[in-house]
Amino acid sequence: MENPLVITSSPHLHCGMSTKGIMLDVLIALSPAAVVSVLLFGWRAAAVIIVSVASCVTCEYLSRIVLKKPQSVADLSAVVTGVLLAFNLPSSIPLWQVAIGGVVAIVVVKQMFGGLGFNLVNPALVGRIVLMSSFPKEMDNWVMPLLGSGVDAKTGASPLYTLSQGGEIQYNLKDLFFGIRPGSLGETCVLALLLGGTYLVIRHVISPTIPLIYIGTVLILTWLVGGDPLVGILSGGLMLGAIFMATDYTTSPINTAGKVVFAVGCGLLTVLIREYSSLPEGVSFSIVIMNILVPLIERATRPLPFGEKRRLKHE
């Protein structure tokens, strides 16, 4: 037949966006934070990013060969994972440990669950959590930004760690906004992250629902527990997590109601971990925990088909 009748499930219309195109937009959105991280932390930041991306791409390539599946390196998803993993690491971390994080993120979290679109949790965050558990000393070795200290490789406590120990941070809101503080590579400069997030919203790559509600929940709850709300949202990895990792298509709800529940849950867990646990930061664990709960959230918030009525329990 010249014109066969093809029967497929929805969606039937293609919006023109491809996986590679979406990942390229994410990389463009991440580029301001990448540039700023190199300016703040020097050549070591560039080395961490390069090794992280290289390890993720290599693991993706070799995994697809071993699993006898079509190559997926060209879709750029492994590159995005590598950049996000690097953004969650200090510039002083040994490069071989960065490579281990890439193996965990790609091989264990992504490919062993079926590849892109099948992973249950965010690969970059699990890579960070495994490195935190395996190499706590190296993961807590924060370096002062070169622009702020003028001394190469000078270490200092992160703002959230200082607060968790009952101390007072020595950074004003301007320093926190522009990233003149110790921290992971991609989390310090809030301005760069906001620029990237705005680009993704304009390009319709992400919806602003999850970032706004996540950040707003942390803001309100931090105030309710007696903390400084602005310091709470400008310190740590909240902006990076809310904009670039909580919005991951695979590990976040699809419908709006589900996104609201997911974002509120992320914000609640973040504040609880920060305030009542031994960990100064809670973004990574909060997002991963809520990733695991996404199937339940989607089941509870699933909209009814048009014309169908919700059944009552006694029916």
C-alpha positions as CSV (number, residue, x, y, z in Angstrom):
1,M,0.0,0.0,0.0
2,E,1.2,3.4,-0.9
3,N,-0.6,5.2,2.0
4,P,-1.1,2.6,4.8
5,L,-3.3,3.4,7.7
6,V,-1.1,3.6,10.8
7,I,-2.7,3.2,14.2
8,T,-0.7,4.5,17.1
9,S,-1.3,5.8,20.6
10,S,-1.3,9.5,21.4
11,P,0.3,12.0,21.1
12,H,-0.3,12.2,17.3
13,L,1.1,15.7,16.7
14,H,4.8,16.5,17.1
15,C,5.7,19.9,18.6
16,G,9.1,20.0,16.8
17,M,11.2,19.5,19.9
18,S,13.7,16.7,20.0
19,T,15.6,15.2,23.0
20,K,18.9,16.6,21.5
21,G,17.3,20.0,21.1
22,I,16.0,20.1,24.7
23,M,19.4,19.0,26.1
24,L,21.1,21.6,24.0
25,D,18.8,24.3,25.5
26,V,19.7,23.0,29.0
27,L,23.4,23.2,28.2
28,I,23.0,26.8,27.0
29,A,21.1,27.6,30.2
30,L,23.9,26.0,32.3
31,S,26.6,27.9,30.5
32,P,26.4,31.1,32.6
33,A,26.9,29.2,35.8
34,A,29.7,27.2,34.2
35,V,31.5,30.4,33.2
36,V,31.0,32.0,36.6
37,S,32.3,28.8,38.4
38,V,35.6,29.0,36.4
39,L,35.9,32.7,37.2
40,L,35.2,32.1,40.9
41,F,37.2,28.9,41.5
42,G,39.8,28.9,38.7
43,W,41.1,26.2,36.4
44,R,40.2,23.5,38.9
45,A,36.5,24.1,38.3
46,A,37.0,23.6,34.5
47,A,38.9,20.4,35.2
48,V,36.1,19.0,37.4
49,I,33.5,19.8,34.7
50,I,35.6,18.3,31.9
51,V,36.3,15.1,33.8
52,S,32.7,14.8,34.9
53,V,31.4,15.2,31.4
54,A,34.0,12.9,29.9
55,S,33.3,10.1,32.4
56,C,29.5,10.3,31.9
57,V,29.8,10.3,28.1
58,T,32.3,7.4,28.2
59,C,30.1,5.4,30.5
60,E,27.1,6.0,28.3
61,Y,28.9,4.9,25.2
62,L,30.4,1.7,26.8
63,S,27.1,0.8,28.6
64,R,25.2,0.9,25.3
65,I,27.7,-1.4,23.8
66,V,27.7,-3.9,26.7
67,L,23.9,-3.8,26.8
68,K,23.7,-4.2,23.0
69,K,21.4,-1.2,22.6
70,P,21.5,1.6,20.1
71,Q,24.0,4.4,20.9
72,S,22.4,7.4,22.7
73,V,25.5,9.6,23.3
74,A,24.4,11.9,20.5
75,D,21.2,13.0,22.4
76,L,23.5,15.0,24.8
77,S,21.7,13.7,27.9
78,A,25.0,12.3,29.3
79,V,26.7,15.7,28.8
80,V,23.9,17.4,30.8
81,T,24.2,14.8,33.5
82,G,28.0,15.4,33.6
83,V,27.6,19.1,33.9
84,L,25.0,18.8,36.7
85,L,27.1,16.3,38.6
86,A,30.1,18.7,38.4
87,F,27.9,21.6,39.5
88,N,27.2,19.6,42.7
89,L,30.8,19.1,43.6
90,P,33.5,21.3,45.3
91,S,36.4,22.4,43.0
92,S,38.9,20.7,45.3
93,I,37.6,17.2,44.9
94,P,40.1,14.7,43.4
95,L,39.4,14.1,39.8
96,W,39.3,10.3,40.1
97,Q,36.4,10.7,42.6
98,V,34.6,12.8,40.0
99,A,34.9,9.9,37.5
100,I,33.4,7.5,40.1
101,G,30.4,9.9,40.4
102,G,30.0,9.7,36.7
103,V,30.0,5.9,36.7
104,V,27.3,5.8,39.4
105,A,25.1,8.4,37.7
106,I,25.2,6.8,34.2
107,V,25.8,3.1,34.7
108,V,23.9,2.4,37.9
109,V,21.2,5.0,38.0
110,K,20.5,5.6,34.3
111,Q,21.5,2.6,32.1
112,M,20.7,-0.2,34.5
113,F,17.2,1.0,34.7
114,G,16.8,1.2,30.9
115,G,18.4,4.4,29.8
116,L,17.0,7.9,29.2
117,G,13.4,8.2,30.4
118,F,13.4,5.1,32.6
119,N,15.5,6.2,35.6
120,L,13.5,6.5,38.8
121,V,15.7,9.3,40.3
122,N,17.9,12.1,39.1
123,P,21.3,10.5,38.1
124,A,23.5,13.5,39.0
125,L,22.0,13.8,42.5
126,V,22.5,10.1,43.2
127,G,26.1,10.5,42.0
128,R,26.6,13.3,44.5
129,I,25.0,11.4,47.4
130,V,27.2,8.4,46.8
131,L,30.3,10.6,46.7
132,M,29.1,12.3,49.9
133,S,28.7,9.0,51.6
134,S,32.0,7.5,50.3
135,F,34.3,10.6,50.5
136,P,32.8,12.9,53.1
137,K,36.1,14.7,53.9
138,E,36.7,15.6,50.2
139,M,33.1,16.5,49.6
140,D,33.2,19.0,52.6
141,N,36.4,20.7,51.5
142,W,35.0,24.0,50.3
143,V,37.2,26.5,48.6
144,M,36.9,30.2,48.9
145,P,36.1,32.0,45.6
146,L,39.2,33.6,44.1
147,L,37.4,36.9,43.6
148,G,36.4,37.0,47.2
149,S,39.7,35.8,48.9
150,G,42.4,36.7,46.5
151,V,44.2,33.5,47.7
152,D,44.3,30.3,45.6
153,A,42.9,27.1,47.3
154,K,42.0,28.8,50.6
155,T,39.3,26.7,52.2
156,G,36.3,27.9,54.3
157,A,33.0,26.7,55.7
158,S,29.9,26.9,53.6
159,P,27.2,29.3,54.8
160,L,24.7,26.5,55.7
161,Y,27.4,24.6,57.6
162,T,28.2,27.7,59.6
163,L,24.5,28.2,60.4
164,S,24.1,24.5,61.3
165,Q,26.9,24.9,63.9
166,G,25.1,27.9,65.5
167,G,27.5,30.5,64.0
168,E,26.8,33.6,62.0
169,I,27.7,33.7,58.3
170,Q,30.2,36.4,57.2
171,Y,28.6,37.0,53.8
172,N,25.9,39.6,53.0
173,L,23.0,39.0,50.6
174,K,25.0,40.6,47.7
175,D,27.8,38.1,48.2
176,L,25.3,35.2,48.3
177,F,23.5,36.4,45.2
178,F,26.7,36.8,43.1
179,G,28.4,33.7,44.5
180,I,31.2,35.2,46.5
181,R,31.1,32.3,49.0
182,P,32.3,28.7,49.4
183,G,30.2,26.1,47.8
184,S,29.8,23.6,45.0
185,L,30.7,24.8,41.5
186,G,27.3,25.5,40.1
187,E,25.3,26.5,43.2
188,T,27.0,29.7,44.3
189,C,26.0,32.3,41.7
190,V,22.3,32.7,42.0
191,L,22.2,35.3,39.2
192,A,23.7,32.9,36.7
193,L,21.2,30.2,37.7
194,L,18.2,32.6,37.4
195,L,19.4,33.7,33.9
196,G,19.6,30.0,32.9
197,G,16.2,29.3,34.4
198,T,14.6,32.2,32.6
199,Y,16.0,31.0,29.3
200,L,14.5,27.6,29.8
201,V,11.0,29.0,30.7
202,I,11.1,31.3,27.6
203,R,12.1,28.3,25.5
204,H,9.2,26.3,27.1
205,V,11.7,23.6,28.1
206,I,10.5,23.8,31.7
207,S,7.5,25.1,33.5
208,P,8.0,27.6,36.3
209,T,5.6,25.8,38.6
210,I,8.1,23.5,40.4
211,P,10.9,26.0,40.8
212,L,8.6,28.8,42.1
213,I,6.7,26.6,44.5
214,Y,9.8,24.8,45.7
215,I,11.7,28.1,46.4
216,G,8.6,29.7,47.9
217,T,8.0,26.7,50.2
218,V,11.5,26.9,51.5
219,L,11.2,30.7,51.9
220,I,8.0,30.5,54.0
221,L,9.0,27.5,56.1
222,T,12.5,28.9,56.8
223,W,10.7,32.0,58.2
224,L,8.3,29.9,60.2
225,V,11.1,28.0,62.0
226,G,12.9,31.3,62.8
227,G,15.6,31.3,60.1
228,D,16.5,34.1,57.7
229,P,14.3,33.4,54.6
230,L,16.6,35.1,52.1
231,V,19.7,33.4,53.4
232,G,17.8,30.1,53.2
233,I,17.1,30.5,49.5
234,L,20.3,32.1,48.5
235,S,22.6,29.6,50.3
236,G,23.3,26.0,49.4
237,G,22.0,24.3,46.3
238,L,18.4,25.3,46.4
239,M,18.4,27.4,43.2
240,L,20.4,24.8,41.3
241,G,18.2,22.0,42.4
242,A,14.9,23.8,42.0
243,I,15.6,25.0,38.5
244,F,17.7,22.3,36.9
245,M,17.0,19.0,38.7
246,A,13.6,19.1,40.3
247,T,12.2,19.9,36.8
248,D,13.7,16.8,35.2
249,Y,11.0,15.3,32.9
250,T,11.6,11.7,33.8
251,T,11.6,12.1,37.6
252,S,8.9,14.8,38.1
253,P,5.1,14.7,37.8
254,I,3.5,15.5,34.5
255,N,0.3,17.3,35.5
256,T,0.1,20.6,37.3
257,A,-1.5,19.3,40.5
258,G,1.3,16.7,40.8
259,K,3.9,19.3,40.2
260,V,2.5,21.4,43.1
261,V,2.6,18.4,45.5
262,F,6.0,17.4,44.4
263,A,7.5,21.0,44.8
264,V,5.9,21.5,48.2
265,G,7.3,18.1,49.3
266,C,10.7,19.0,48.1
267,G,10.6,22.3,50.0
268,L,9.3,20.7,53.2
269,L,11.9,18.0,53.2
270,T,14.7,20.5,52.5
271,V,13.8,22.7,55.5
272,L,13.3,19.7,57.8
273,I,16.7,18.2,56.8
274,R,18.4,21.6,57.2
275,E,16.9,22.4,60.5
276,Y,16.6,19.0,62.3
277,S,19.2,16.7,60.9
278,S,23.0,16.5,61.1
279,L,23.3,17.6,57.4
280,P,23.6,21.3,56.7
281,E,22.0,20.9,53.2
282,G,18.9,18.9,52.2
283,V,18.3,19.6,48.6
284,S,19.8,16.5,47.1
285,F,18.1,14.1,49.5
286,S,14.8,16.0,49.2
287,I,14.6,15.8,45.5
288,V,15.6,12.1,45.3
289,I,13.0,11.2,48.0
290,M,10.3,13.0,46.1
291,N,11.5,11.4,42.8
292,I,10.8,8.0,44.4
293,L,7.3,9.2,45.4
294,V,6.4,10.5,41.9
295,P,4.4,7.4,40.8
296,L,2.2,7.7,43.9
297,I,1.8,11.5,43.4
298,E,0.8,11.0,39.8
299,R,-1.7,8.3,40.7
300,A,-3.3,10.5,43.4
301,T,-3.4,13.6,41.2
302,R,-4.3,12.0,37.8
303,P,-6.9,14.0,36.1
304,L,-10.1,12.3,34.9
305,P,-10.8,11.8,31.2
306,F,-13.3,14.3,29.8
307,G,-16.9,13.3,30.8
308,E,-15.9,10.8,33.4
309,K,-17.0,11.2,37.0
310,R,-14.8,10.2,39.9
311,R,-16.2,7.1,41.7
312,L,-16.8,7.2,45.4
313,K,-15.4,4.6,47.7
314,H,-18.8,3.2,48.7
315,E,-19.9,2.7,45.1
